[in-house]
Amino acid sequence: MAVTEPAPAVPAEPHAPPTPTAAPNEAGETPGIPQEGARREERGEGSGRGEGSEGSAGARPAPSGRTVRGTGYESILRRQSLRESAARTYARSLPIVPVRARGLTIEGADGRRYLDCLSGAGTLALGHNHPVVLEAIKKVLDSGAPLHVLDLATPVKDAFTSELFATLPGELADDARVQFCGPAGTDAVEAALKLVRTATGRDGLLAFTGAYHGMTAGALAASGGAPDVRVTRLPYPHAYRCPFGTGGERGAELSARWTESLLDDPKSGVTTPAGMIVEAVQGEGGVIPAPDDWMRRMRRITADRAIPLVVDEVQTGVGRTGAFWAVEHSGVVPDVMVLSKAIGGSLPLAVVVYRSSLDAWEPGAHAGTFRGNQLAMAAGTATLAYVRENRLAERAGTLGARILGQLQGLAAAHPCVGDVRGRGLMIGIELVDPDAAGPEDTAPPAAPALALAVQQECLARGLIVELGGRHSAVVRLLPPLTLTDEQATAVLDRFADALAAAERARVPRPSPSRRAPAPVPAPGPSH
């Protein structure tokens, strides 16, 4: 599949720092990596298999230049399966051993190179080992600054906080407090829920079907996959699989009315909650963007009833959706923002930003030993500044719209592609079984087995993608914001080839009356 129109070049990088150690030299080469092969792979030339690909006989050259004989990387994978928890997820569907990475490209111990459209589940806004990130980390290491400081003030933290506040919606930045949490997004969700409960003196919570907020107890309770009596589930608008069977503006309107009814009906069984938590784009739920008007309606509903609005920007933040923060598309200013992933520039970091009126913490009421990660703050400052100064959010919006258009064209030729949706460089392709649709179905049933086959065919072609959605039937694309036009073309070409191959290999399904149960979906990534 080819892009049918020329695309503008990626904006220049005028703010790149001096070349750091082990980063690309002036010729753009990194010592130890076969450079021309890597450039060919990023351009999409070749199949993604190097000379030492799986199935070749004899010894293979390792990325370090040493010889790997037989099953070196396979032994690593085997030991992982014997030693690590059964809870591991990515290692099951992506049996690779990364040893080097740069930008969009990962090099495995087997000598193969892959185009990475997972990006650490959205963590790598600038891709792997971007020079500005490496230089920021190196500067802290060379300075002799302490790496562990609990919650003490440091110049590194001050620089990070200043850069973070410079990116926030103005109304929030002018009156904000920031809480440094444990290093994962789920820790920040826990802190945010604890914050609004402390500030309001209330206990209940409003959350949405299909949500994903993390894997710790409180965050999981607010997610779509776990029940909790303190959490009231609200319908999230979904144009393709509308819970009301209408879709579009009507479906979003019914969702809002249902929310108002529950809150205002004295016999609904729902008392005024401590807060509402929502994603502006549901990621693990299947890449479902919330309509802007609906987001504004949620803001009015909560503001009118003195309910703090918490927006989870863990995966959508730092330019991913075409705006620096996804709430900016709707103009909504929440009371609380939960941030992680890309704000650490590839290293663990999570914070909660909230209005000062909610700052009801007692000293030590919420803490964490690793809330002062200096390397992550330095890498995060460099990443936030680079995205802001180089207008990568706008670039993500432009390139993402073009990719969506190309995928929609692909869907027209493949009935198994039920829906293509997303915002910016957060894209989902829902795969369905059109032959198994019943007369009452508003959309064909999901096809998780086909989605898994497409993921495997992508990996065989050197493309890393993730699955999500209610039935793990949505192929997700989360490439770095530094994605170039030619890289985007390579990604689309490989995906189209993988989709066609999976379709050809698909076994005909039984009739709807004898339809087999769908495989149990794997859990999504942890915040």
N, C-alpha and C positions, 0 to 999 in steps of 0.2 A: 504494500500500500504506500503510495507516495503522496507527499503534500502537494497540493495543486496550485498553490500560489506562493510567490517568494515572501519570506518573512524578514522583518528587520533584524539587524544584528543585535546581539546582547550589548547593553550599555557598556562602555569602557570602564575599566577599574582604576580610576585616577588616584584612589586612596590606598592602594596596595603598599605595604611597608617594605623595608629592606628585606632581602632574601634571608630567611632563617635557616639554621642548620637542618639538614635532611629534607629541606623543602626544595622545590624546583630551582635550578640554577638559571642564569640569564637566558639560556637557550630553551628554558621551559622543561628541562629534563630533571628527573629525580634519580639520584644514584641508586643502582641496584634494580631498577625496573626497566624491562625491555621497552624503550620509549615508542618506537614507531608502531610496534604491535598494539600498544595501549591506545595510541592515537587512532589506529585503524578501527579498533573495537568501539571507541567512543563515537566515531563517525558512522558506525554500523556496517563497516566493510568486513566481510567474513561471517562465519556462523557463530562466533563466540567461543570456538574451540581452538586452543593453541596447539602447537606441535606435540605437546605432551598431554593431550586430552585423554579422557577416560577411554579405555579400550585399546590404547596403543601398547605395543609390546616393549619389554625391556625397561631400562631406566628412563626417568624423565628429569629434565632440568628444573630444579626448584627456583623460586624467585630470588633466593640468596646467591644463586650460582652453583650451589652444591648439588650433588646428584641424589635424587630420591628414588629408591628402587621398590618396585612392587606396590605395596599398599600403605605407604607412610601416612598419608592423610586419612586413609580408610581406618587405620589403627586408631587415630585420634578420635574419629567419629565413633568407633566401636567402644573405646574407653569412656567417651562421654555418655553413651547410652547405658553403660554399666554403672557409672558413678553418679550421674546427676538425677535429680528428682523427676518423677513421672509428670510433674507439672510443666516441664519445659514445652515450649510451643513452636517457636520459629525453627529450631533445630530439626523438628520432625519433617517439615515441608521443604526446608532449604538445607539439604545435606552437603554443605560446603564448609571449608575451613579457610576463612579469610586470613591472609598474611600481609597484604598491602592494599592501600586504597588511596584514591585521589579523585576528587570531584565526584562524578557520576559512577566511576569505575571501581570495582573491587577485584582484586586478584586473589585466587584461591591457591592453596598449597598443591593442588593438582595441576597448576599451570594454566588454568582457564581464567578468562576475564569475564566479568558480568557487569551489565548496566543496572545500577541499583535504583529501582523506583520504590523502595521501601523507606530509605533514608532514616534508618533508626526509628521507624514508626513516626516520622515527621520531625525527629530531633535535629537532623542535619540540614538546617536551612541553607547552608553554603556548601553542602556536600562534604565529602571526606577530606580531612586534612587541608582545609583552605589556608593559604599563606597568612592571612591576617589573624586567624585563630592560632596557628602555630607560633607566630611571632609574639602574640599576646601572652601565651603560656610561657614561652621561653624567657620573655622579659621578666616575669614574676620569679621564675626559677633562678635566673641569673642575679636578681636583685638581693637575694638573701632574705626576702620577706617571709614571715611565718606562713605556713600553709594551713594551719589549723588554729582558729582563734575564737571558737564558740560564737558568741554574738557581739564581740568587741568591735568597735569602729576601726576601720583601716582605710587608707587611701584607695585601695582596690575596691572595697565595698562602696565607698563614697562615689567613686567614678561610675560603678555599675548602677547605683540607685539614681544618680543624676541622668544617665543615659536612658534608663528605663522610664523615668518620669517624663522625659522629653518626647517619648513616643506615645504616651497615654492620651486618651481623649481629654481635651483641655479642662472641661468641667470637673473631671475626676482628679486630674493631676494637680489642680489648684488647691485641692482639699483632701489629699490622700495620705494614708499611712501604708507602710509595707511591712509584712510579717514574713521573715525568713523561716522556712519550715525544714522538715526532713527533706532529703534530696529528690524525692519522686513526686510526680503530679498527684498521686493518690494521697500523699501526705498533705499537700496543699488543700485538696478537697476536704480532708478531715478537719484541717484548721479552719477552713471557711465555714463549714457546718457548725463547728464548735463556737466560732465567733458569733454568728447570727443568733444562735441559741443563747449565748451569754448576753448579747446586747439587747435582745427582745424579751428575755425571760420566758419565751415560749419554746415548745419542744418539737412540734410537727414540722413536716417538710413537704413541699410540692416538687415532684420530679416528673419526668416524661417517659412514656413508653419508648423503647429503643435506645434509651440513654446509656452512656458508658462513662463512668467517672473514676474508675480505679478498682483495685482488688482488695483493699483493706476493708474491715467490717462496715464502717459507716459509709464509705464511698460506694461499696458494692450494694449496700442497701438502697442507695439512691439510683442505682443503675437498673437497666431493664431486665436483668436476669435473676434478681434475687428479691424475694418479698420481705417486707418489714412493716409492722403495724403502724409505725410512726411516719411512714412515707405514703403520701397519696399520689397515685399514678394519674397523670393527665395525658390525653391523646396528643401526640406530636404530629403536625401536618405532614402528609406524605402524598405527593401528587400521584405517584404510580400505584401505591398500595394504600389508598386512603382508608383509614379506619371507619369512615362513614360511607364509603362507597361512592363518593362524589368527586373527590380530587379538586385541584385548582383553588380558586378563591373561596368557593363555597365550602370546601373541606376545611380550610384554615379558619373561616368564619365560625363554623360549627365547633371547632376545637376551642376557639376563644370563648364562645357562649357556654360551652360545657364547663370551662374553668370558672367563669363568673357565676354560674349557677351553683356550683359546689361551694364556693366561698360565701355566697349571699343567702343560700337556703338554710334556715336555722335547723332543718331536719335532714340535712345532707350527711350528717355524721362527721363533717370536716370542720374542725375549729380553726381559727386564724393561726396560720403556721409561723414558724420562725423565719422561713425564707423559701424562695423558689430558686431551684438550680436548673439551668438550661444550657444546651450547646447551640451556638448559632449555626453550626453545621454538625450534624451527628456523624461521627467518623466510624466507629466500630458498628454503629447501628445500620450502616450501609451507605454512607456518604449522602446524607439527606440535608440539603440546605433549608433552613427555615425561611419562609417568605418574609421579606422586610416589613410589610404591613403587619404581619402577625407578631413579629418581634416588638414592634412599636406598641401593639395592643397589649402584649404581656407587660411591657414597661408601665403602661397606664393602669392596668389592672393592679399591679403590685404597688405602684406609687399611691393610688387612691386608697388603698387599704393598709398602708404603712407596713408592707411586707418587703423586706430586703430582697432585691433581685441579684442573684449570684450567677455570673456567666462563666462557664468553664471554657477557657481559651488554651487549654493545655496543648491541643493538637492544631488548633486553627490559628494560633498567634504567630507573630513575627512574619507577616507578609504572605502566609500560606494561601489565603483565599483571595488575594488581589487587593486587600487593604491590610494595613499593619496589624490591626485587630479586627476580627470578623464582625464585631458589633458595629463597626464604623459604616458598614454597608447600609444599615438601617438608621444610623444616627442615634442609636440607643446608648445612653450612659448608665451602666449598671451601678449598683451600690458596692458590689464586690466582684473582682476579677481573679480567677484562679489561673496561674501561669506556671509553665514548666517546659519540658522538652527543649525547643529551640532557644529559649532564653539563656541556656547555659553553654551555647556554642559547641555542643556535642558532649559536654560534661554534666554531671548530675547537679541540678539546681531547681528549686521550686519556691515560689513566693505567692502570697496573697496580697493584693492591693485593694484597699477599701476606703470608704469615706470615713473621715475622722470621727464623725458622730457615732460610729459603731465601735470605736476603740475602747471597749469596756474591759479589756484584759486586766487582771491583777498581775504583778510581776511574777514571772515563772508559770503563769497559767497555761502557756503552751510553749514548749521548748523542743530541743533536739540537738544532739551532740554535733551532728554534721551540717548545721545550718550556716556555717561560715566558710564554705568551700572557696578559697581564694582563687584557685586556678579556674574554677567554673565561672566565677564572677568576672575574671579578666577575659576569658574566652567569650563570655556572654556580652560584655561591653563592646568588644570588637565586632561581634556578630550583629548586635542591634544597630551599631553605628554604620556598619557596612551596608546593611539592608536599607537603612534610612537614607544614607547619603547617595547610594546608587539606585534608589527608587526601584528596588527589586519587587516590592509589592505590586506596583503598577505593571511591571514586566510580567509577573506571575498572572495577573489578570488578563493581559493581552494574549500571552502564549497559551494560557489555560483555555481561553475561549476558542482559540484556533484548534487546539487538540480536541476539545469537545465537539467542534464542528466536524473534524475528520472522523471521530469515532461515531458520530451520528450517521455520517455517510456510510461507514462500515456496517452499522446496524441495519441499514436499509437492505443490505445484501445478505444478512444473516438473521433469520427469524429467531434464533436462539438468544440474540441480544434483546432483552426485553426493554431495557431502559439505560440511557447514558445520562449521567447527572454529575453535578459537582460545582465547585466555585474555585477559580484560580487554578492552582496546581494541587488541588485536592479533588480527585476524580474517581468516580465509581462506574463500573459497567456491570449491570445485573444480568446474569444469565438465567434463562428460563427454558422450560420444556414446552414448546408450543403445541406439540402433538398430544400432550396430556391435559390440556385445558378442558374443563367442563363447561357446560352451557351457562352455569351461574357464575363462573369466574370472571371478575373484572380485569384480572391480569393472569397470564399463564402461571402455573406453579414454578417455584424456584427450582433450579437445577444444580444442587451443590456438587454432585459427582462430575458434572461437566465443568464446573468452575475449577475443581481440583485438577482435572485433566488439563485445563488450559494453563493453570499455574505451573504444572509439571512440564508442559510443552514449552512454556516461556523459559523456564530454567534451562531446559535442554538447548535453547537458542541463546543463552547468555543474558537473560532478562529476569530480574528479580521483581516479583510483584507479590502483594499480600491479598488475602481474602477477608471479607467481612460481611456484615449484614445478618439478618435474622437467621438465615439458614446457611451462612458461609457461602453464598452464591454470588457475591459481589466482588469482582476483581477490582482491587484498589491501586491507584497510581498516586504516589507521593514523592515525585522526583525533587531534587534540590532546586532552590530558586535560581541557581546559576545555570540551569539547563539551557543549552543553546538550541537554535533552530535545527541544526543538523542532528543533534542528539535526539531531539523530539521526533524527528523523522525516523531515526533508527529504532527508537522505542515503539513507535506506531507500526513500523514494518514488521518487527519481530512479534509484536502482539497479534497482528493480523495473520501472520503465518502460523502462530501457535493456535489461534482460534480455529483456523481452517483445518489444521491437523487434528485437533481434538474432536471437531465435528465429524471428520471422516471416520474416526475410530469409535465413535459413539455407538453403543449397542441400542437397537430400537427398544423403546419403553413399552411396558404392558399398557393395556387400555386403562382409562381413569378408574374404572371400577375395581381393577386388580392392582392398583398402583402400590408399589412397595414403599415402606416408610423411608423418609430421607435420612441420610447419615446424621448422627449427632454432631452439631458444629463444634469446632474447637474453640476454647476461650480466646478472647481478644487479648491484645498486649496490655500489660499493666501500665498505669500512669507512673 
